[in-house]
Amino acid sequence: MFVSLSSLSVDNLEPWRETFNLSLMISTLAVCVGVYWEKEGNPEAIKREGWLLAVWGIALEILFSVFLWQIDSSISAQQRAEIIRLTTPRNLSPDAVKRVEAKVCPFGSPPFQITSVTFDEILLRNEFSQIIRTCKWNDRVASGADQDSLIASLSGLVGIRFGYSPDHAEQFGPVSKAFADALVAEGINARAEVIPPSVIPTINVIEIQIGQRP
């Protein structure tokens, strides 16, 4: 039971929490009724029933309290892990940078530009710049993309997107996918995808877009 509860998400645990809270209240009420039935002056049969009700109520109180403790512990652990995930900057270790370089540099030096919408992109941009310098990419070549459309396309963007236009899919697709796959292997949410002209009218580079945390 404990193992199955700990494997549930917070949203799935909340109904269990409410159920066990209600069960605990009912158990407490049963104890109170049992104690009342046990009082002097009641028939012996009622006293016996009261004693059994109180004993079972106390046992259930303990059981449901343990379940609630387990649920609260699971919820707290998940919330703590989420806080750590959200407050820890996304970055690559020096060894990870070298591993990414080894997968990306063989593709040559495509033109690119980086845009970002997050507060924690500084470390990541610095590490990207190191990779790009090592691979001798054409640094910060202007894409000519419509800036209003670019900003709109970044709204709600999650993770890192290596985007390129359909006109440059053959040129930029393989290296974008290699870069994204290399980051995924290091635990960073990334993907490569075509950005259609309806989103950004003109794009003639790899648009590296650093978005929000997943």
N, C-alpha and C positions, 0 to 999 in steps of 0.2 A: 504493500500500500504506500509506504513512504517513498519507494523508488518511483512508482507511477506518479505520485504527486509532484515530486521534484522534477520530473520530465515535462510537466505542463508549463505553458506560458502564463504570465501574470493574468492575462484576460481570461484564460481557462480556469485559473485558480480562484478567482474572485467568487464565482458561483458556489464553489466548494466551501469557501470561507463563510459565506452567508448561511449555507446549509448547516455547517457545523456550529455556527453561532446560535442558530435557532434551536438546534438539537441540544446544545449545552443549556440554553434557557429552559427548555422543556424538562431536562434532567434535573436541574435545580428546583424547578417547580414540583417535580415528583418527590424529591427529597423532603421538601417542605410539607407536602401532603402526607407523606409517610410518617414524619415526626408528629404531625397533628393527630393522625390516627392512632399513634402509639401512646398518647397521653392517658393518664389515669381516668377511669370512669367509662372508657369505651369497652365494648365486649371483647373477650379474648380473641375471637376470630378476626375482628377489625384490627386489634393490636398486632396480630401475627401478619396480617396483610400489610399493615403500615410498616412493620419491620422489614419485610421483604421489599417493599417499594422503596424504602429509604436506602437499603443496601444496594439494590440495583441502580437506583438513581445516582448514588455516590460513584459506583463503578463506571457508569456511563459518563458522568462528569469528568472523571479522570481520563477516560478513553477519548472523549471529544476534545478535552483540553490538550492532550498530546497531539491529536490531529491538527488542531488550530496552531499549535506551536510549530509543527512541521510546515504547515502552509505559510505561516508568517515568515519562517526562516527562508523558505524557497523564494517568496516574493522579495524579501529584503536582499537576498543574494543576487537575484536577477536585476533588481533596481540598482544595486551597487555596481554590478558589472556594466550596466548601461551607462551609468554616470562616468565610470572610468573610461569607457569607450568613447563617449562624447567629449570628454575633456582632455584626452590624450592626443597630441598632434599626430597627424598622419605624416610619417616620414620613413625613409629607407636607411637601413644601417649601411656602413661603408662596404661591407661584404655584399649586401643586396644590390647596391649601386653597381658594383663590379659584375654581378650576375646579369643585371639588366643590360649593361653595356655590351656584354658578350653576345647577347641575343639581338641587340638592335644595331650595333655598329656595322655588321656585315652588309647592311642594306644601303650603305652610301650616305649621301648628305641631302636629304629632301628639305625643301623650304618649309618653315612652320611659323606659327605664332601661338602664344599662350594667353588665354584669358581665364579669369577666375572670379568666383562669386562668394568665396568663403573667407572666414577670418583666420583659418589655420593653414593657408596655402603657402606661407612664406618659406618654411622649411622645405616643403615639397618642391616648390619652384626652384629653390637653390640646388636641390639634389637633381632635379631635371636638367638644370643648366649645366651641372657637372657632367651628366651623361651626354648631353648634346655637344658640349665642348670636346669631350673625348672622341665622340663619333664624328666631329667636324660637320655638324649640321649647319645649314644656312640660317644663322640666328636672326629671329624677329623680322622676317621678310613680311612686308605689308601684304595682306591678302586682297585688299580692295573690297572686302565684304561690307555690306551695309551695316553700320554700327547699331542702328536702332533694331534691326532684325536680329543681329547677333546678341544683343542684350536680352531681347525677348526670348530667344531660343535658350538662353541660360536660366531663365526663370524656372525654378523647381528642379533644375538639373541635379541628379544624384550621382556621386562617384566622379570618375574621370572619363571623359569622352575624347577619343581621337577621331575627329570628324574630317571628312573630305567630300568633295562634290562628286556626282556621278561621272563627270567629265574626266576626273583624275583617279577613278577607282583603280585602274590597272597600275598606275604609278605609285599611289599612296596607300592602297588597300593592304598589301602584304606587310609593309613596314608598320602601319598603324596597328594591325592585328598582332604583330610580333611584340610591339611595345606594350599593348594592353595585356596580352597573355603573360608577358614577363612580370608586369605589376601584379596581376592576379595571383601568380605563383608566389609573390611576396606578401600576400594577404591584403592587397589594396584593391578596392572595387574599381574596375576599369573595363572599358569596352571600346571597340572600333566600329564605326558605322558611317554609312553614307548620309550626308546632310543634303537634302533635296533643295533645289532653288527656291521652293516655296517658303523655306525656313530662312535661308541666307541666300540672297539673290546671286552674289558673286563670291566664290571662294576658290582660290587657286593655290592653297597651301594645305598642310595638315594643321587643322585647328585643334590645339590641345586645350580642352576646356576642363578646368578644375571646379567641380561643383560641390554640393553639400554632402555631408556624411550619409552613408546608407542607413 
